């Protein structure tokens, strides 16, 4: 089998499986419990179809019912655990991220790219909270407005990047958010040339972060690691002169100890 992704129009594409996964993914921190009508609306399905998927997931133990509402069960964690247990590098990366937090008192994470989002895979959280949402493993944020997202997009070829930008949703989360595609492309290409990306309050006012790509010893891209901080507490110079060198040091250390 080659690595080319199927499209919904391909004969081998299983639409029912895709729809079932859509239903699972529609539950999040803002919508932990939903009615059938709410699930149908958020997945753009008719009620009958959404009902069949919810009842099937209920029968399999991934969803439970509470009156008219549905919510995920802990069984869903088995899917994430399978991913984590198949990636032996995670314990190594976790230790290096914790070292960053211990040394700087800042949060540090590793994320991977998934469509228009980055997904947090490993996280070492500082005591202070940086965003209005609670960041944790599994959190998804828009790649265009995160330092990890931009540094991962920088690993794309020019044609891959152009294709991604053509389909990306750009919106203003703050007055600083970059919504011009050409300028965003320039920033991503700059991240490719410089080997790092900095995003300053484009996703959340006061949130400033720096990220670098991290590779295994065989050259495989493991993801991106970052350090995030509060703009009122840490100035831009500290981010570039102190935080960035430490981040690059940890990325190199990870490369040396992972196969």
C-alpha positions as semicolon CSV with decimal commas, in nm:
position;residue;x (nm);y (nm);z (nm)
1;X;0,000;0,000;0,000
2;X;0,125;0,348;-0,080
3;X;0,095;0,654;0,143
4;X;-0,155;0,838;-0,075
5;X;-0,466;0,929;0,122
6;X;-0,806;0,819;-0,002
7;X;-1,078;1,072;-0,071
8;X;-1,447;1,020;0,011
9;X;-1,501;0,950;-0,358
10;X;-1,264;0,649;-0,363
11;X;-1,413;0,298;-0,374
12;X;-1,215;0,184;-0,070
13;X;-1,323;0,478;0,146
14;X;-1,559;0,355;0,421
15;X;-1,800;0,641;0,476
16;X;-1,974;0,480;0,773
17;X;-1,645;0,448;0,961
18;X;-1,556;0,809;0,886
19;X;-1,898;0,926;1,005
20;X;-1,869;0,725;1,326
21;X;-1,535;0,883;1,401
22;X;-1,684;1,224;1,327
23;X;-1,941;1,161;1,597
24;X;-1,673;1,063;1,848
25;X;-1,467;1,371;1,772
26;X;-1,753;1,618;1,800
27;X;-1,745;1,587;2,181
28;X;-1,494;1,826;2,339
29;X;-1,432;2,037;2,649
30;X;-1,700;2,287;2,545
31;X;-1,948;2,013;2,451
32;X;-1,896;1,717;2,688
33;X;-2,267;1,623;2,674
34;X;-2,500;1,668;2,379
35;X;-2,845;1,570;2,265
36;X;-2,907;1,379;1,944
37;X;-3,013;1,702;1,774
38;X;-2,693;1,878;1,881
39;X;-2,473;1,593;1,755
40;X;-2,661;1,588;1,426
41;X;-2,616;1,963;1,383
42;X;-2,245;1,965;1,468
43;X;-2,167;1,672;1,236
44;X;-2,400;1,799;0,960
45;X;-2,590;1,468;0,961
46;X;-2,962;1,405;0,957
47;X;-3,107;1,293;1,290
48;X;-3,171;0,935;1,180
49;X;-2,811;0,882;1,073
50;X;-2,668;1,046;1,384
51;X;-2,900;0,834;1,598
52;X;-2,772;0,509;1,443
53;X;-2,411;0,605;1,505
54;X;-2,474;0,715;1,862
55;X;-2,664;0,396;1,942
56;X;-2,388;0,184;1,786
57;X;-2,120;0,365;1,985
58;X;-2,338;0,319;2,293
59;X;-2,360;-0,054;2,226
60;X;-1,981;-0,072;2,188
61;X;-1,929;0,114;2,515
62;X;-1,774;0,433;2,375
63;X;-2,079;0,649;2,453
64;X;-2,325;0,650;2,741
65;X;-2,675;0,797;2,766
66;X;-2,800;1,027;3,039
67;X;-3,164;1,090;2,961
68;X;-3,172;1,279;2,632
69;X;-2,799;1,349;2,638
70;X;-2,497;1,149;2,527
71;X;-2,137;1,168;2,649
72;X;-1,813;0,979;2,594
73;X;-1,705;0,700;2,827
74;X;-1,351;0,626;2,953
75;X;-1,330;0,349;2,693
76;X;-1,244;0,618;2,438
77;X;-0,909;0,654;2,618
78;X;-0,813;0,310;2,487
79;X;-0,780;0,461;2,140
80;X;-0,536;0,723;2,265
81;X;-0,349;0,472;2,481
82;X;-0,287;0,252;2,178
83;X;-0,119;0,548;2,007
84;X;0,088;0,638;2,311
85;X;0,200;0,283;2,385
86;X;0,313;0,237;2,023
87;X;0,546;0,538;2,047
88;X;0,835;0,448;2,273
89;X;0,992;0,793;2,241
90;X;0,720;0,955;2,449
91;X;0,873;0,880;2,789
92;X;1,201;1,031;2,668
93;X;1,037;1,347;2,535
94;X;0,828;1,383;2,850
95;X;1,142;1,395;3,061
96;X;1,300;1,667;2,850
97;X;0,982;1,875;2,857
98;X;0,969;1,840;3,235
99;X;1,331;1,956;3,250
100;X;1,232;2,272;3,062
101;X;0,946;2,337;3,302
102;X;1,172;2,279;3,602
103;X;1,441;2,514;3,468
104;X;1,221;2,798;3,337
105;X;0,894;2,754;3,520
106;X;0,714;2,751;3,184
107;X;0,485;2,505;3,008
108;X;0,635;2,292;2,733
109;X;0,461;2,055;2,492
110;X;0,502;1,830;2,192
111;X;0,236;1,836;1,923
112;X;0,178;1,680;1,582
113;X;-0,004;1,816;1,279
114;X;-0,348;1,680;1,195
115;X;-0,528;1,860;0,916
116;X;-0,578;2,223;1,012
117;X;-0,492;2,158;1,377
118;X;-0,204;2,067;1,598
119;X;-0,280;1,795;1,851
120;X;-0,104;1,795;2,187
121;X;0,063;1,457;2,238
122;X;0,290;1,525;2,539
123;X;0,271;1,813;2,784
124;X;0,457;1,945;3,086
125;X;0,240;2,214;3,242
126;X;0,361;2,499;3,458
127;X;0,154;2,602;3,758
128;X;0,033;2,924;3,601
129;X;-0,243;2,898;3,343
130;X;-0,184;3,065;3,009
131;X;-0,511;3,025;2,818
132;X;-0,879;3,038;2,895
133;X;-0,905;2,671;2,793
134;X;-0,725;2,396;2,982
135;X;-0,450;2,256;2,761
136;X;-0,387;1,883;2,795
137;X;-0,293;1,579;2,589
138;X;-0,544;1,557;2,304
139;X;-0,617;1,931;2,291
140;X;-0,646;2,062;1,936
141;X;-0,552;2,417;1,837
142;X;-0,546;2,585;1,493
143;X;-0,206;2,520;1,336
144;X;-0,197;2,857;1,160
145;X;-0,192;3,043;1,492
146;X;0,045;2,831;1,699
147;X;0,424;2,822;1,692
148;X;0,420;2,441;1,679
149;X;0,176;2,448;1,390
150;X;0,386;2,687;1,185
151;X;0,709;2,499;1,246
152;X;0,540;2,174;1,142
153;X;0,392;2,335;0,831
154;X;0,744;2,454;0,754
155;X;0,838;2,088;0,698
156;X;0,603;2,074;0,400
157;X;0,727;2,117;0,046
158;X;0,618;2,433;-0,134
159;X;0,341;2,249;-0,319
160;X;0,217;2,077;-0,003
161;X;0,217;2,408;0,182
162;X;0,025;2,583;-0,095
163;X;-0,234;2,305;-0,094
164;X;-0,272;2,332;0,284
165;X;-0,309;2,710;0,270
166;X;-0,570;2,687;-0,007
167;X;-0,796;2,486;0,222
168;X;-0,711;2,648;0,555
169;X;-0,959;2,850;0,757
170;X;-0,799;3,176;0,868
171;X;-0,973;3,390;1,129
172;X;-0,887;3,669;1,370
173;X;-0,865;3,529;1,721
174;X;-0,697;3,851;1,839
175;X;-0,610;4,183;1,673
176;X;-0,265;4,034;1,601
177;X;-0,392;3,727;1,415
178;X;-0,248;3,686;1,065
179;X;-0,535;3,636;0,821
180;X;-0,357;3,717;0,494
181;X;-0,256;3,390;0,325
182;X;0,045;3,530;0,142
183;X;0,189;3,684;0,457
184;X;0,123;3,366;0,654
185;X;0,302;3,167;0,386
186;X;0,601;3,398;0,417
187;X;0,608;3,344;0,793
188;X;0,600;2,967;0,750
189;X;0,878;2,974;0,490
190;X;1,078;3,193;0,727
191;X;1,027;2,931;0,998
192;X;1,162;2,671;0,755
193;X;1,473;2,879;0,688
194;X;1,537;2,970;1,053
195;X;1,445;2,635;1,207
196;X;1,197;2,781;1,455
197;X;0,874;2,976;1,478
198;X;0,751;3,239;1,721
199;X;0,384;3,333;1,753
200;X;0,311;3,641;1,958
201;X;-0,047;3,676;2,084
202;X;-0,217;3,563;1,763
203;X;-0,428;3,291;1,923
204;X;-0,489;3,434;2,268
205;X;-0,403;3,781;2,398
206;X;-0,101;3,754;2,626
207;X;0,009;3,413;2,494
208;X;0,358;3,409;2,344
209;X;0,535;3,090;2,231
210;X;0,837;2,957;2,046
211;X;0,869;2,615;1,881
212;X;1,122;2,400;1,696
213;X;1,079;2,073;1,505
214;X;1,206;1,759;1,676
215;X;1,337;1,456;1,488
216;X;1,436;1,104;1,579
217;X;1,787;0,981;1,511
218;X;1,672;0,823;1,184
219;X;1,542;1,158;1,060
220;X;1,173;1,086;1,129
221;X;0,976;1,396;1,226
222;X;0,838;1,331;1,574
223;X;0,653;1,662;1,598
224;X;0,729;2,006;1,734
225;X;0,817;2,111;2,087
226;X;0,744;2,452;2,229
227;X;0,773;2,678;2,527
228;X;0,472;2,899;2,594
229;X;0,461;3,193;2,828
230;X;0,282;3,513;2,921
231;X;0,378;3,818;2,717
232;X;0,342;4,048;3,017
233;X;0,591;3,839;3,215
234;X;0,847;3,739;2,950
235;X;0,963;3,982;2,683
236;X;1,042;3,892;2,324
237;X;1,418;3,914;2,375
238;X;1,407;3,657;2,655
239;X;1,210;3,427;2,427
240;X;1,474;3,445;2,153
241;X;1,790;3,472;2,363
242;X;1,713;3,227;2,645
243;X;1,413;3,009;2,566
244;X;1,492;2,933;2,200
245;X;1,851;2,807;2,260
246;X;1,727;2,582;2,540
247;X;1,452;2,446;2,317
248;X;1,701;2,368;2,039
249;X;1,929;2,201;2,293
250;X;1,648;1,972;2,407
251;X;1,545;1,891;2,049
252;X;1,904;1,787;1,971
253;X;1,918;1,579;2,289
254;X;1,597;1,400;2,188
255;X;1,741;1,330;1,842
256;X;2,048;1,169;1,995
257;X;1,862;0,933;2,227
258;X;1,576;0,822;2,000
259;X;1,634;0,556;1,733
